[in-house]
Amino acid sequence: MKKRHLLNALSRRDILKLGAGTLAMTLLNRYGIQVWAADPSPGVLNKNAKAKSVIQIWLWGGPSHLDTFDPKPSAGYDYCGPLNHPIETNVPGIQIGELLPQLAQHANDYSIIRSMTHGINAHETAAYAMQTGRKPGDRIVYPSAGAVVSVFKGYDQGYKGVIPPYIVLTQPQGRFSESGFLGQKYKPFATGGDPNQKRFAVSGIVAEGVSDERQQSRRELLHNLDTLGGLLKGNPGFGQLDRAEENAYNLILGDGAKVFDLSAEKDELRDRYGRNKFGQSCLVARRLVELGVPYITINYNGWDTHKQHFETMRRMLPELDKGMATLLEDLKSHGLLDSTIVWCGGEFGRTPKVLWEEPWNGGRSHYGNCFSVVLAGGGFKGGQVVGESDARGEEVLKRPVYPVDLIGSIYELLGIDPDGPLPNNKGLDVTVLPLPGSDIKSGGRLKEIMSL
């Protein structure tokens, strides 16, 4: 409490006089690290779990399953449109969309869930269900999977990384509060910027037009102005600010900034990922996994294709194909795929029947009854298909998989008990996911593709 009173006693002008401490406070707020609040008790984590990190490729807006991982060529033109020639993969019997030729050669590395369902057709509530495994509309706003992983594998569990444990490349969704009732500390750090630019301007870390030398001179100037810090030397509260400042500058001038500098990578590899925002985000994600960051989300926008769907797919699917296929290959070559879960999907699918009439001109609308998700690495087997949709991809025919099943399976491979308590500083008696027998629909965890 003395620390809190000390902070409250300072005016804004006093805090500005702290110089270096000001930067630390700013970055503490930026990363959501609340040094003044009591932390929740660490959760129980199976340290021998296969998966160490997650890369979530979030296809924001909802991708069409018929055009990607559950093609239905026999359904006819009103369902397939011009994309009616699915291709064989390197796993006999598995076909995927014709615009995904590179991913077709990596089907042995991933499994396809063709029976995802939740029946929700609104972006906000569907995203909430897919990211939390919870039913929208409860009195409590639950945290997303990334925030939950931060509780069990972040700073409270001894995570020592300079990079925050939950990263979003590059913009947050804005669909719901990712941290839920866990609060600001567990919000993701969204990088902003564009990794495909010559200098990846990461928010709060890499400033456009400001060199490292200039950043260092700013630090020295701040220290020269830091008069109050000397008077309060030894105070535990300001000791935390000093450590925070050191961590902040490690981000700006040390190993933290280096992970976002893609000039260190060979041009040939960058070209293979694709010289676009998504492809280069995949490369950054691999570099973050190398540093031990537990959870990385790539928010890949543009999949909400109500109008001119097929024109958009001819542009976006090759980007997805190139970036994701190279990511799988690159993770494997670095010995990281076995310990990294790659989860690709969106909040729902899109209507199997194409809307040809005006004003849609060949669009697809929201569809939560049946859609697809892809899982690779971290203990998920490759070369498998789970579930089945009907002949037109409209309904689940076999083995329904609900959000709680998907997220619970990911947690298990990370060593997090989905049925165990979720530590929090709100005093709430809650479990990581709804317990079996609750009112949440479940088809069971994905044991058929999990290597435990």
Secondary structure, DSSP 8 states (H G I E B T S, - for coil): -HHHHHHHHS-HHHHHTTTHHHHHHHHHHHHT--TTS-------B-TT-S--EEEEEEEET---STTTTS--GGG-HHHHTT----EE-SSTT-EE-TT-HHHHTTGGGEEEEEEE-----SHHHHHHHHHHSS-TT-SS----HHHHHHHHHSGGGT---SS-SEEEES----SS-TTGGG-GGGS-EE--S-TTSSS---TTTS-TT--HHHHHHHHHHHHHH-HHHHHTTT-HHHHHHHHHHHHHHHHHHSHHHHTT-GGGS-HHHHHHH-SSHHHHHHHHHHHHHHTT-SEEEEEEE----SSSHHHHHHHHHHHHHHHHHHHHHHHHHTT-GGGEEEEEE-S-EE-SS-B-STTTSSB--EE-SSEEEEEEBTTB-SSEEE-EE-TTSSSEEE--B-HHHHHHHHHHHHTB-TTSB---TT----BSS--TTSSS------GGGB--
